[in-house]
Amino acid sequence: MTRLSVEMLAADAPPPISTAGHAQLGIAALVGIAVIVLLITKFKLHAFLALTIGSLALGAAAGAPLDKVLTSFTTGLGATVASVGVLIALGAALGRLLADSGGADQIVDTILAKAGGRAMPWAMVLIASVIGLPIFFEVGIVLLIPVVLMVAKRGNYSLMRIGIPALAGLSVMHGLIPPHPGPLVAISALHANLGVTLAFGILVAVPTVIVGGPLFSKVAARWVDVPAPERMLPQRPSQELTRRPSFAATLFTILLPVALMLLKALVDIVVDDPANTTQRAFDVVGAPLIALLAAVLVGFFTLGRPAGFSKERLQATVEKGLMPIAGILLIVGAGGGFKQTLIDCGVGRMILDVSKDWSIPAVLLAWLIAVVIRLATGSATVATVSAAGLVAPLAADMSSAHTALLVLAIGTGSLFFSFVNDAGFWLVKEYFGLTVGQTVKTWSIMETILSVVGGALVLVLSLVV
C-alpha cells in the first residue's frame, strides 16, 4: 500500500474512539487478547463472555470512553450476526438434514465400497472434504466418528491412518471454504469477492489437505499406534431408516451451494458489467444466502422425501439443526464485536501505519497475526474475525485476487497448532481415546502442517497473480 493511499484511507475513515499512541494501542490489543485467553483457559468462561469482557478490557486499556466501547462492540456484534447468522442457521439445517436422512451415510458407504487397502486414507479425506462443505467442524467430527472408528476396527487399520485424513478434510473446509463462518466473516470484513475467494480456496485446499491428511497420517500412525476405542463406537445416525437418498442426489445437494457461488464468480468474470441483467440475476442466485437456502429447500425433496420424511419430520429435523447453533452465533457475533472494538480504537490503523514501510508481504503479515490470535485464544473462528478486523485496512487498494488471498492467509493462520485452549483439541482427544501428549503429536501437528502448507501456497499465489 502506498503512502498516498494510506493518507486517503485515513482521511475517509471515521476518527478512532481512542487518542492513544501506537505503543499504548499495541499494549491494549495484547491486554484484550490476554484477558480473553485467561478467562477461557484459567476460569473456563464461555467464549462469548470472555470476548465481551476482553473487548471492554481492550477499550479501557486504550483509554477509550466505555460508552463508545460498548457502542463499538454491539455494532460489531450486530453487523457480524446480520451478515453470517442466517448462513450459519441454513448450514446447520442442511447438516442435520444430511445426517438424519441417511444422506451422509450414503456418501460414506458408497465411497468406502470403492476403496480399500492403501486407498482408504484417500477415501477418508475425500469423504470428510465433501461432507465438511456445508457443516460445522464439530458436527462433522460427530458425523464421521462412527465411520472412522468402524473402518479402523473392521479393516484392522491404525486409527491415525484413518482418522488424520478425515480430520484434515474437515479442518481445511472449516478454515478456508465458504459458507463456513470464519471465511464468510473475513470476506465481509475485507470486502472480498466470494466467488474468487472460493475458487482460490479450493485451489489451496486440495494440496494442503493431501499433505496434512493422507501423507502425514503415515508418520502419525508410526508416532501414535492406537486401536479404535471400543467405548466410543456409537450407532450410525441413520441406523433406524429403512430407506435413504441416493448417492447422486446427496452429492448434488451438498455441492449445489458451492456450484451456485462458483457460477456467480464465473459470470462476474465473463460478463463484467454490473448493469447487465444476466450478471445481476447470477449475483442473486450465487449469493451465499440464496445458495444455501436453495440447497436446504432442494434437500427437502432430494434427501427428506427418499428417506420417507413427513412434513412434521422435516420440520423437526430443521428445528434440531437450529437449536445447537445459539452458542456458535454468540461466539461469532462476539468475535465480530471484539474485531470492531479493535478497529474503532485505532488498532487496525496502528498496524497499518507501523507495517506500511515493512518489506513483509501483506499475506504473510495477515497469516502471522491470525497465528498469534489462534495460539492466544484457541479458536480458529475468533482468530479469523479478529485478524480480519486488524488487517482490513491493508485490503483497501488491493485487487480482488489479492484480497481473496488475504482472506485465505487469515484462514490458514487460524488453523495453526490447536492446543488445550481449543475445544477441538479435547473433542479429538476424547473421541479417539488419546492422551494429551498423543493428541499433540497427531492432531496439533496436523493442524500446524495445514496452516504452514496452506499459508505457503497462498504466499506463492500472491506473488504470481
C-alpha positions as CSV (number, residue, x, y, z in Angstrom):
1,M,0.0,0.0,0.0
2,T,1.4,3.4,-1.0
3,R,1.8,6.3,1.4
4,L,-0.8,8.3,-0.7
5,S,-3.4,5.5,-0.4
6,V,-2.8,5.3,3.4
7,E,-3.4,9.0,3.7
8,M,-6.5,8.8,1.6
9,L,-7.8,5.9,3.8
10,A,-7.1,7.8,7.0
11,A,-8.9,10.8,5.6
12,D,-12.0,8.8,4.7
13,A,-12.2,6.7,7.9
14,P,-14.0,7.9,11.0
15,P,-11.8,9.1,13.8
16,P,-10.9,6.5,16.4
17,I,-12.6,6.5,19.7
18,S,-9.2,6.5,21.4
19,T,-6.4,9.1,21.2
20,A,-3.8,6.7,22.5
21,G,-0.4,6.4,20.7
22,H,0.8,3.3,18.8
23,A,2.6,1.8,21.8
24,Q,-0.5,2.1,24.1
25,L,-2.7,0.7,21.4
26,G,-0.4,-2.3,20.9
27,I,-0.4,-2.9,24.6
28,A,-4.2,-2.5,24.7
29,A,-4.6,-5.2,22.0
30,L,-2.4,-7.5,23.9
31,V,-4.3,-6.8,27.1
32,G,-7.6,-7.6,25.4
33,I,-6.3,-10.9,23.9
34,A,-4.7,-11.8,27.2
35,V,-7.9,-11.3,29.1
36,I,-9.8,-13.5,26.7
37,V,-7.1,-16.2,26.9
38,L,-7.1,-16.1,30.7
39,L,-10.8,-16.3,31.0
40,I,-11.2,-19.1,28.6
41,T,-8.3,-21.3,29.8
42,K,-8.0,-20.5,33.5
43,F,-11.5,-19.7,34.5
44,K,-13.2,-21.9,31.9
45,L,-15.5,-19.0,31.0
46,H,-17.7,-19.3,27.9
47,A,-16.0,-17.7,24.8
48,F,-18.9,-15.3,24.3
49,L,-18.5,-13.9,27.8
50,A,-14.7,-13.9,27.5
51,L,-14.8,-11.9,24.2
52,T,-17.3,-9.4,25.7
53,I,-15.1,-8.8,28.8
54,G,-11.9,-8.8,26.6
55,S,-13.4,-6.1,24.4
56,L,-14.2,-3.9,27.5
57,A,-10.6,-4.5,28.7
58,L,-9.2,-3.5,25.3
59,G,-11.2,-0.3,25.3
60,A,-10.2,0.6,28.9
61,A,-6.5,-0.1,28.2
62,A,-6.7,2.1,25.1
63,G,-8.2,4.9,27.1
64,A,-11.4,5.0,25.1
65,P,-14.7,6.1,26.7
66,L,-16.5,3.0,27.8
67,D,-19.8,4.1,26.4
68,K,-18.2,4.3,23.0
69,V,-16.5,1.0,23.5
70,L,-19.9,-0.6,24.2
71,T,-21.3,1.0,21.1
72,S,-18.4,-0.4,19.0
73,F,-18.9,-3.9,20.5
74,T,-22.6,-4.0,20.0
75,T,-22.3,-2.6,16.5
76,G,-19.7,-5.2,15.5
77,L,-21.8,-8.0,17.1
78,G,-24.9,-6.9,15.3
79,A,-23.2,-6.5,11.9
80,T,-21.5,-9.9,12.2
81,V,-24.6,-11.8,13.2
82,A,-26.6,-9.9,10.5
83,S,-24.0,-10.9,7.8
84,V,-23.4,-14.5,8.7
85,G,-26.1,-15.5,11.2
86,V,-28.7,-16.7,8.6
87,L,-26.0,-18.5,6.8
88,I,-24.9,-20.4,9.9
89,A,-28.6,-21.3,10.5
90,L,-29.1,-22.6,7.0
91,G,-25.8,-24.6,7.1
92,A,-26.9,-26.1,10.4
93,A,-30.3,-27.1,9.0
94,L,-28.7,-28.6,5.9
95,G,-26.2,-30.5,8.0
96,R,-28.9,-32.0,10.2
97,L,-31.0,-33.0,7.2
98,L,-27.9,-34.6,5.7
99,A,-27.3,-36.6,8.9
100,D,-30.9,-37.6,9.8
101,S,-31.9,-38.6,6.3
102,G,-29.0,-41.0,5.9
103,G,-27.5,-39.0,3.1
104,A,-24.2,-38.7,4.8
105,D,-24.1,-42.4,5.4
106,Q,-24.9,-42.9,1.7
107,I,-21.9,-40.8,0.7
108,V,-19.7,-42.7,3.2
109,D,-20.8,-46.2,2.3
110,T,-20.5,-45.6,-1.5
111,I,-17.0,-44.2,-1.3
112,L,-15.8,-46.9,1.1
113,A,-17.3,-49.6,-1.1
114,K,-15.0,-48.4,-3.9
115,A,-11.8,-48.1,-1.7
116,G,-9.6,-50.4,0.2
117,G,-6.1,-51.0,1.4
118,R,-3.8,-48.1,0.6
119,A,-6.7,-46.1,-1.0
120,M,-8.6,-46.0,2.3
121,P,-6.9,-42.8,3.8
122,W,-7.6,-41.1,0.5
123,A,-11.2,-42.2,0.6
124,M,-11.5,-40.8,4.1
125,V,-10.1,-37.4,3.2
126,L,-12.5,-37.3,0.2
127,I,-15.5,-38.2,2.4
128,A,-14.5,-35.6,5.1
129,S,-14.0,-32.9,2.5
130,V,-17.3,-33.5,0.7
131,I,-19.3,-33.8,4.0
132,G,-17.4,-30.9,5.5
133,L,-18.5,-28.4,2.9
134,P,-21.9,-27.5,4.3
135,I,-21.5,-28.3,8.0
136,F,-19.5,-27.1,11.0
137,F,-16.3,-28.8,12.1
138,E,-17.7,-30.1,15.4
139,V,-20.8,-31.5,13.6
140,G,-18.5,-33.1,11.0
141,I,-16.5,-34.8,13.7
142,V,-19.6,-36.3,15.4
143,L,-20.9,-37.4,12.0
144,L,-17.7,-39.1,10.8
145,I,-16.5,-40.6,14.1
146,P,-18.6,-43.8,13.6
147,V,-17.2,-44.2,10.2
148,V,-13.6,-43.6,11.2
149,L,-13.8,-46.0,14.2
150,M,-15.6,-48.8,12.3
151,V,-13.3,-48.6,9.3
152,A,-10.2,-48.7,11.5
153,K,-11.6,-51.6,13.5
154,R,-13.0,-53.8,10.7
155,G,-10.1,-53.1,8.4
156,N,-7.5,-53.5,11.1
157,Y,-6.1,-50.1,10.3
158,S,-4.2,-47.8,12.7
159,L,-6.7,-45.3,14.0
160,M,-4.4,-42.4,13.0
161,R,-4.0,-43.7,9.4
162,I,-7.8,-43.3,9.0
163,G,-8.6,-40.5,11.5
164,I,-6.0,-37.9,10.5
165,P,-7.2,-37.7,6.8
166,A,-10.8,-37.3,8.0
167,L,-9.8,-34.6,10.5
168,A,-7.6,-32.8,7.8
169,G,-10.5,-32.7,5.4
170,L,-12.9,-31.2,7.9
171,S,-10.4,-28.7,9.2
172,V,-9.4,-27.3,5.9
173,M,-13.0,-26.9,4.8
174,H,-13.7,-25.1,8.1
175,G,-10.8,-22.7,7.8
176,L,-10.8,-21.9,4.1
177,I,-14.0,-22.6,2.3
178,P,-17.3,-20.6,2.5
179,P,-20.0,-20.9,3.7
180,H,-18.2,-21.7,7.0
181,P,-18.5,-18.8,9.4
182,G,-14.8,-17.8,9.7
183,P,-14.2,-17.4,5.9
184,L,-17.5,-15.6,5.5
185,V,-16.7,-13.1,8.3
186,A,-13.3,-12.4,6.8
187,I,-14.8,-12.0,3.3
188,S,-17.3,-9.5,4.7
189,A,-14.6,-7.6,6.7
190,L,-12.2,-7.3,3.8
191,H,-14.9,-6.8,1.2
192,A,-13.5,-9.7,-0.8
193,N,-15.2,-11.3,-3.8
194,L,-16.8,-14.5,-2.5
195,G,-16.5,-16.4,-5.8
196,V,-12.9,-15.5,-6.3
197,T,-12.1,-16.5,-2.7
198,L,-14.0,-19.8,-3.1
199,A,-12.0,-20.6,-6.3
200,F,-8.7,-19.8,-4.7
201,G,-9.7,-21.6,-1.5
202,I,-10.3,-24.8,-3.4
203,L,-7.0,-24.4,-5.2
204,V,-5.2,-24.0,-1.9
205,A,-7.2,-26.6,0.0
206,V,-6.5,-29.6,-2.3
207,P,-2.7,-29.8,-2.0
208,T,-2.9,-28.7,1.7
209,V,-5.3,-31.4,2.7
210,I,-3.2,-34.0,0.8
211,V,0.0,-33.1,2.7
212,G,-1.7,-32.8,6.1
213,G,-4.0,-35.7,5.6
214,P,-3.0,-38.9,3.8
215,L,0.7,-38.1,3.7
216,F,1.1,-37.0,7.3
217,S,-1.1,-39.9,8.5
218,K,1.7,-42.3,7.7
219,V,4.0,-40.5,10.1
220,A,1.3,-40.0,12.7
221,A,0.5,-43.7,12.7
222,R,4.1,-44.5,13.5
223,W,4.2,-42.0,16.3
224,V,0.9,-43.0,17.8
225,D,-0.2,-46.5,17.0
226,V,-3.5,-47.0,18.8
227,P,-6.6,-49.1,18.0
228,A,-10.1,-47.7,17.8
229,P,-11.5,-47.4,21.3
230,E,-14.4,-49.8,21.8
231,R,-16.3,-47.5,24.2
232,M,-16.5,-44.8,21.5
233,L,-18.2,-46.9,18.8
234,P,-21.6,-45.2,18.5
235,Q,-24.6,-46.2,16.4
236,R,-24.8,-44.9,12.8
237,P,-27.1,-41.9,12.7
238,S,-29.4,-43.5,10.1
239,Q,-29.5,-47.0,11.5
240,E,-33.2,-46.9,12.1
241,L,-34.0,-45.8,8.5
242,T,-35.3,-48.4,6.0
243,R,-34.8,-46.0,3.1
244,R,-32.3,-43.3,2.3
245,P,-31.4,-40.9,-0.6
246,S,-29.2,-42.0,-3.4
247,F,-25.5,-41.1,-3.7
248,A,-26.1,-38.9,-6.7
249,A,-29.0,-37.0,-5.1
250,T,-27.0,-36.4,-1.9
251,L,-23.9,-35.3,-3.7
252,F,-25.9,-32.9,-5.8
253,T,-27.5,-31.4,-2.7
254,I,-24.2,-30.9,-0.9
255,L,-22.4,-29.4,-3.9
256,L,-25.3,-27.2,-5.0
257,P,-24.4,-24.0,-3.0
258,V,-20.8,-24.3,-4.0
259,A,-21.7,-24.7,-7.6
260,L,-24.0,-21.6,-7.5
261,M,-21.4,-19.4,-5.8
262,L,-18.7,-20.5,-8.3
263,L,-21.1,-19.9,-11.2
264,K,-21.7,-16.4,-10.0
265,A,-17.9,-15.8,-9.9
266,L,-17.6,-17.1,-13.5
267,V,-20.4,-14.9,-14.8
268,D,-18.8,-11.9,-13.0
269,I,-15.5,-12.6,-14.8
270,V,-17.0,-13.3,-18.2
271,V,-19.7,-10.5,-18.3
272,D,-18.0,-7.9,-16.0
273,D,-20.9,-5.5,-16.3
274,P,-22.8,-4.8,-13.0
275,A,-25.7,-3.3,-15.0
276,N,-26.1,-6.5,-17.2
277,T,-29.3,-8.3,-16.4
278,T,-27.7,-11.8,-16.6
279,Q,-24.9,-10.8,-14.2
280,R,-27.4,-9.3,-11.8
281,A,-29.5,-12.4,-11.8
282,F,-26.5,-14.6,-11.1
283,D,-25.4,-12.2,-8.4
284,V,-28.7,-13.0,-6.6
285,V,-28.6,-16.7,-7.3
286,G,-25.0,-17.1,-6.3
287,A,-25.3,-15.0,-3.1
288,P,-24.5,-17.3,-0.1
289,L,-27.9,-16.8,1.5
290,I,-29.8,-17.8,-1.7
291,A,-27.3,-20.6,-2.5
292,L,-27.7,-22.2,1.0
293,L,-31.4,-21.6,1.1
294,A,-31.7,-23.3,-2.3
295,A,-29.7,-26.3,-1.0
296,V,-32.0,-26.7,2.1
297,L,-35.2,-26.4,0.0
298,V,-33.9,-28.9,-2.6
299,G,-32.7,-31.1,0.3
300,F,-36.3,-31.5,1.4
301,F,-37.0,-33.3,-1.8
302,T,-33.7,-35.0,-2.6
303,L,-32.9,-36.1,1.0
304,G,-36.1,-35.9,3.1
305,R,-38.6,-37.4,0.6
306,P,-36.4,-40.5,-0.3
307,A,-36.0,-41.2,3.4
308,G,-39.7,-41.1,3.9
309,F,-39.8,-38.0,6.0
310,S,-43.2,-36.4,6.6
311,K,-43.7,-32.7,6.7
312,E,-43.7,-32.9,10.5
313,R,-40.4,-34.9,10.5
314,L,-38.8,-32.3,8.2
315,Q,-39.9,-29.5,10.5
316,A,-38.5,-31.4,13.5
317,T,-35.2,-32.1,11.7
318,V,-34.7,-28.4,10.9
319,E,-35.5,-27.4,14.5
320,K,-33.0,-30.0,15.8
321,G,-30.4,-28.5,13.4
322,L,-31.1,-24.9,14.6
323,M,-31.1,-25.5,18.3
324,P,-27.4,-26.2,18.9
325,I,-26.2,-23.1,17.0
326,A,-27.1,-20.5,19.6
327,G,-23.6,-20.7,21.2
328,I,-21.9,-20.6,17.8
329,L,-23.9,-17.5,16.8
330,L,-23.0,-15.7,20.1
331,I,-19.3,-16.6,19.8
332,V,-19.1,-15.5,16.2
333,G,-21.0,-12.3,17.0
334,A,-18.8,-11.5,20.0
335,G,-15.8,-12.1,17.8
336,G,-17.2,-9.5,15.5
337,G,-17.7,-7.2,18.4
338,F,-14.1,-7.6,19.5
339,K,-13.0,-7.0,15.9
340,Q,-15.0,-3.8,15.7
341,T,-13.6,-2.6,19.0
342,L,-10.1,-3.2,17.7
343,I,-10.9,-1.2,14.6
344,D,-12.7,1.7,16.4
345,C,-9.9,2.1,19.0
346,G,-7.5,2.5,16.1
347,V,-5.5,-0.7,16.4
348,G,-6.1,-1.6,12.8
349,R,-4.9,1.8,11.7
350,M,-1.9,1.5,14.0
351,I,-0.9,-1.8,12.4
352,L,-1.3,-0.2,9.0
353,D,0.9,2.7,10.0
354,V,3.6,0.5,11.6
355,S,3.7,-2.1,8.8
356,K,3.4,0.1,5.7
357,D,7.1,0.5,5.4
358,W,7.9,-3.1,6.1
359,S,9.2,-5.4,3.3
360,I,7.0,-8.2,4.7
361,P,4.2,-9.2,2.3
362,A,0.6,-8.4,3.4
363,V,-0.5,-12.0,3.2
364,L,2.4,-13.1,5.5
365,L,1.5,-10.3,8.0
366,A,-2.1,-11.4,7.9
367,W,-1.1,-15.1,8.5
368,L,1.2,-14.2,11.4
369,I,-1.5,-12.1,13.1
370,A,-4.0,-14.9,12.8
371,V,-1.4,-17.4,14.1
372,V,-0.8,-15.3,17.2
373,I,-4.5,-14.9,18.0
374,R,-5.1,-18.6,17.3
375,L,-2.4,-19.5,19.8
376,A,-3.7,-17.0,22.3
377,T,-7.5,-17.8,22.1
378,G,-7.5,-21.4,20.8
379,S,-10.4,-20.5,18.5
380,A,-10.0,-20.6,14.7
381,T,-13.2,-18.5,14.3
382,V,-12.1,-15.9,16.8
383,A,-8.7,-15.7,15.2
384,T,-10.2,-15.2,11.8
385,V,-12.7,-12.5,12.7
386,S,-10.1,-10.6,14.9
387,A,-7.3,-10.8,12.4
388,A,-9.7,-9.7,9.6
389,G,-10.5,-6.6,11.6
390,L,-6.9,-5.9,12.2
391,V,-5.7,-6.3,8.6
392,A,-8.8,-4.9,6.8
393,P,-7.1,-1.6,6.0
394,L,-4.4,-3.4,4.1
395,A,-7.1,-4.6,1.6
396,A,-8.2,-1.1,0.7
397,D,-6.4,-0.8,-2.6
398,M,-5.8,-4.5,-3.4
399,S,-7.2,-6.3,-6.5
400,S,-10.0,-8.8,-6.0
401,A,-7.5,-11.7,-6.3
402,H,-5.1,-10.3,-3.7
403,T,-8.0,-9.5,-1.3
404,A,-9.2,-13.1,-1.7
405,L,-5.7,-14.4,-0.9
406,L,-5.6,-12.1,2.2
407,V,-8.7,-13.8,3.4
408,L,-7.1,-17.2,2.8
409,A,-3.9,-16.2,4.6
410,I,-6.0,-15.4,7.6
411,G,-7.9,-18.7,7.3
412,T,-4.7,-20.8,7.1
413,G,-3.2,-18.9,10.0
414,S,-6.2,-19.6,12.1
415,L,-5.6,-23.3,11.9
416,F,-2.1,-23.2,13.5
417,F,-1.3,-25.6,16.4
418,S,-4.5,-26.4,18.2
419,F,-3.8,-26.9,21.9
420,V,-5.5,-27.2,25.2
421,N,-7.4,-23.9,24.9
422,D,-9.2,-25.2,21.8
423,A,-12.4,-27.2,22.2
424,G,-11.5,-29.2,19.1
425,F,-8.3,-30.5,20.9
426,W,-10.4,-32.1,23.6
427,L,-13.1,-33.3,21.2
428,V,-10.4,-35.3,19.2
429,K,-8.7,-36.5,22.4
430,E,-11.8,-37.9,23.9
431,Y,-13.3,-39.4,20.8
432,F,-10.1,-41.1,19.8
433,G,-9.2,-42.2,23.3
434,L,-5.8,-40.4,23.3
435,T,-3.6,-38.9,25.9
436,V,-2.7,-35.2,25.8
437,G,0.7,-36.0,24.5
438,Q,-0.6,-38.3,21.8
439,T,-3.2,-35.6,20.8
440,V,-0.4,-33.0,20.4
441,K,1.8,-35.4,18.3
442,T,-1.1,-36.1,15.9
443,W,-3.9,-33.5,15.9
444,S,-1.9,-30.5,16.9
445,I,0.9,-31.2,14.5
446,M,-1.6,-31.9,11.7
447,E,-3.2,-28.5,12.2
448,T,0.2,-26.9,12.1
449,I,1.1,-28.6,8.8
450,L,-2.2,-27.5,7.3
451,S,-1.5,-23.9,8.4
452,V,2.1,-23.8,7.2
453,V,1.5,-25.5,3.8
454,G,-1.7,-23.6,3.2
455,G,0.0,-20.3,4.1
456,A,3.0,-21.0,1.9
457,L,0.7,-21.8,-1.1
458,V,-1.2,-18.5,-0.5
459,L,2.1,-16.6,-0.4
460,V,3.2,-18.2,-3.7
461,L,-0.1,-17.4,-5.4
462,S,0.2,-13.8,-4.2
463,L,3.5,-13.5,-6.0
464,V,2.3,-14.8,-9.3
465,V,-1.3,-13.5,-9.7
